[in-house]
Amino acid sequence: MQPIVIGHRGASGHRPEHTRSAFNLAFALGADAVEPDLVATRDGVLVIRHENEISGTTDVATRAEFAARRTEKHIDGKSVTGWFTEDFTWEELSILRARERLPTLRQSNTTFDDQQPILRLRDLFDLVDAAAGQTDRVLGIVAEIKHGNYFASLDLPLPELFAAEVSGAGWNTDRLTVESFEPSVLAQVRAQGVRGKHIFLLEDQGHPADQLSEYGAGALSYAEHLTADGLASLAAGSDGIDGISVPKSLILETDDAGEVTGASALVDDAHAAGLEIYCWTLRPENKFLATTFQSGTRRADFGHWQSEFRVILDSGVDGVFADHPDLAVHVRDGLR
């Protein structure tokens, strides 16, 4: 079975991420699903932003009426300064406009700055339903719940808010996948009766924030979760995890010189444990490609992206996240 292609925050290589045009374009370019990142407003509305700090993806810093809301917070062990969704109501956020998050790298995307509003999760449900009505393909959503442990401390329980939105939109179906870097969030979402797949996101280093909060020095690292015993435990655990999603650095096998030699054994290991496995994020620019596949010196130029995408897509992964879904679809379909 072919891997699915998930538009990472929409077609974020072509339009500012998480905008209506980015999501619509992702489906037009062949994506099977799109990925929204979810955070909450002060009044409990789930909004679609990469982080709850929004100065890099909106025009909030230019709004004089919100200047006093700039502040510093500690989120998942890190100090962050800026403007945060939880300090705004939805009515206030609705007047903001989206901006390109990587303006130096993706200058063409900046021509769409300040033109589109922030979306809520409920808006995306309507958008995907409308897009599905125009095609015979099954279109899905892979929703990432961000900073669940942090928001819970603010009495904003994201799993409960998410379940209510899903139920209200009639989206409690297999077209919906939920993912999080915090396994306790996935367990809470499942306890709320949300169907679909539940995918544990892992970094190539560090620890899940919720487990650090609960277990301190005894928390399992991401690396420990990816051992044979760790994968078996995830598959058999009470959290109801159906799969994992990992950075491409864990899929690409490299030699001592840092050259990519093929795919690692992680995909086979995950499948042997009974887990699905997804990979993030496929991007064609030199800045993001493994050294083996870079070409020239300009970070914004496309390198030998087809070669890198081919190694990943041919590894047996169940799906990939891509900023340019058209490019991932092109390589995937060429492997048939």
N, C-alpha and C positions, 0 to 999 in steps of 0.2 A: 504494500500500500504506500502511495506517495506521501511524503511529508506535507503538512499544510503550511501555507504562508500566511503569517499574521502581520498586518500593517502596524508597525511599531508606533503607537500614538497617531495612527493614521498613516498617510504617505508623508511622513515628516521630513523626508529628503527633498520633497517637492513643494511643500507648503508649511507654514508654521504649525508646530505639533498641536494636536488635540483640538484643532479647529474643525468646523463643519466641512470646509473644503478639503482638509486633509483626510478626513474619514471617508467622504464621498469619493475622492480620487483614489483612495486605496482600493475600494471595491471595483471602481472602473478599471483599475490596472491589474485586476485579477486576484486580489487578496481573498482568502477564504474567511478571514476574521480580522477584527481590529482590536487593538489593546488600548483601553483608557486607564490612566492612573487616577485613583480616587482619594480625595481628601474631603474634609467637612468644613462647612461654615459654622459661625457661632450659633445659628438657629437650626443646625442639624441637616442642612441640605448637602448632598453629595455632589461635589463639583469635580470636573475633570481637569487636573493640573499635574504636572510632573512632580511637584513638591507642594507642600503647604506654604512655603516661602515663594512668593510670586513676582518678585521684582525683575527676575530674568525672563519671564514669559508673558508679562503684561505691561501696560503703560501706567501702573499704579504709582510709580515714582514721580510721574509728571503731574499727578493730581494733587493740587494744593490742599484740597479739603481732607486728604488722607495723610498729609505730611507727618502729623503727630503720632500716627500709628506705627511708624518705623520703630523697631525694637530689637532686642537681642533675646534669644531663647536657647535653651539646651534641649536638643531633640536627639534621642537615641545615642546619648553620650557625646554629641558634637555641639559646639557653639555656633549658632546661625543668626545673622543679622539681616533684617529686612522687614517685609510686610507679609503677614500670615493670614491664611484664609479663615482660621478660627477666630480672628479678631474682627471679622466683617459678617454682616448678614448677607443673604443671597441678594436682596434688593440692592445693596451697595455694590457687591461684586458684579452685578449684571451690567453696570455702566462701563466697566473696564473693557479694554480691547487687547487682543492677543498680539504678541510679538515673537519673532524668531529667537529661539534660545541660543543658537550658535551663529550669530550674525557675521562674524569674521570668516568662518568656514563656509557658510551657505548664504552668501551675499544676495543671491537671486531671491531667496525666500523673504528677505527684508522688504522687498517691494510690496509684500502683502501685509506688512505691519499695520496695526491700528485700524484694521478694516473689519475684524470679526470679533464677536463677543465670546466670553467664556461659556462653555456648555455645562449643563448638569447631566448626571447619569440618565435621568428620565428623557432628556433631549436626545441622547444617543440611542436609547431604545427605539424612539420614534424614527430616527434617521435610518437605523439598520432595518427596521420593518419596511420602511419605504423603499430602500435599496433592494431588499429581498423580493419585493413585488415587481421589480423590473428584470428579474433574472430567474433562471431555473436552478441556479446554484444555491446551496444551503450556506447562508452567511451567519457568522457567529461573532461573539464578543468574548474576549479574554480579559477579564477585569482584574486589575491589580489593586489591592487594598493596601494603602501606604500608612506606615506608622500607627498601626492599630493600638499598640500598647501605650503610646504617647497620647493618642486621642482619648483612650479610655480614662486616662488620668484627668482629663478635662470634662468628664461626664458626657463624652460624645462617643458612644459605643458603635464603631463603624460596622461590625458584623450585624447588629440589630438594624441599623439604618439601611444597610445594604439589602438585607432580607425583606424589609418593608418595601423598598423601591422595586425589587425584583417581583414581589408578589403583586404590587399595585399595577405594574406594567404588563402582567401576564407573561413574564419572561423566565419563569421557573421551569426551564426546559434544558434539553441536552445541547442546545445551541450556546449555552452560557458556560464558560469556564472561569473559575476563580483562582487567583494566585496571590501569594504573599511571601515575603521574606520571614514572616513570623508564623511558625506552625500552629501556635495557639489560636491565631486568628482564623486559620483554616478550620480548626476544630469547632470554633464558635460559629462560623458560618454554616457548617454542616449541622450543628445542633439546632440552628434556626430553620432547618428544613430546606435549605437551598440545594437543589439537585445539580447535575452536571459534574464536570471533573474539578478536582481540587489539587492544585499544583504548588509544590513547595519551591520557591525561588532560592537559589544559593549563590553566594559570591565565591570567588576563588581564594578568599582569605577572610579571617574574622569569625564572628559569632552572630547568630540571630539575636536581635535586640531583646525580644521577649524572654528568651532563655537566659540571657545575661541578667535580666532583671529578676528572674525567678530563682536561678541557681547560682548566680555569681561565678566564682572560679570553677564551679563544677559543671558549668554549661558546656555542652558539646559544641565544638567548632564546626564550621561548614565542612571542613576537610574530613572530620570524623564521621559526619553524616554520609559522606561519599565513599567510605570504605565498604567492603562486602558486607560486614556486619551492620554497618550503619544503614545501608540501602535495604537490607532485609528487615531491619527494625522499622524503617519508615513504611515499608509495604505491609507489615503485619500490625502496625501500631493502631491505637484507638483514635488517632486524629483523622483517619480516613483519607490519607493522602494517596492520590492516584498516580502521581508522577512528579518529576522534578524538572526544573528549568535552570540551566547553567550558562555562564558566559562562554563564548567561543574559545577562550583560552584553555578551557578544560576539555574541549572536543579536539582541538588541534594538537597532535603529538609533535614535539620538537626535539632536536638532538642537542648535544652539548654546546653547539655553536649558535643555537637559537633558530635554526632552520626548520621549517615544517616538513615532516617526513610522511605525514598521513594523518589518519584519525586515531585517537586514543581508544582504549578499551572501555571507556566509561559508558558508551551507548550500549554495548553488549552487556556490561555489568548491570546496568539499570534494567534492561529487558529481562535478564536472567532472574532478577529479584522480583519481577512482576510489575515494574513501574514503567510508565511512559517517560520519555525524556525530550525536552525542548531546548533550543539553543538561542541565546541572544548575544549581540545584535549584529545582523549582517548589514555592513555599510561599505560602500565602494571607495570612499576617500582614503588616500594614503595615511592620513592621521589615524585611522581605525584599523587598517589592514595589518596583519602580521608582517614582520620585516621581509619575509620571503616574497611577499606579493606586492610590495611597494614599488613604485616606478617614478623616477624623477625626485625632485626635492620639494616641490610645492605640496603642502599638506592637504590643500583643498582639491588637488587633482585626483582623478580616478586612477587607481593602480590596476594591477592584474586581479581585479575583483572576481572575475569569472572563475579563476583557478581556486581562489579561497572558498568561494561559495560552493564550488563543486565538491571539494573535499568534505565540507560540512554536510551538504545535502545528501551526499552519497554514503554517509557514515551509518545511516539507518535511523537517524533522529525522526521523531514523530511530527515535529514542526519547528519552524524557525521564525524569529521575529526579524523584520527587515524594515529599514527606513525607506527604501525604494522597493516596494513590493513587486513592481514590474520586473526589476532585475532578478530578484529571487525566483519569480515564476518562470522567467526565461531560462535560467539555469536548471531549475527543477524539471521543467518539461523537456529539456534537452537530454535528460538522463533516462528517459523512458526507453 
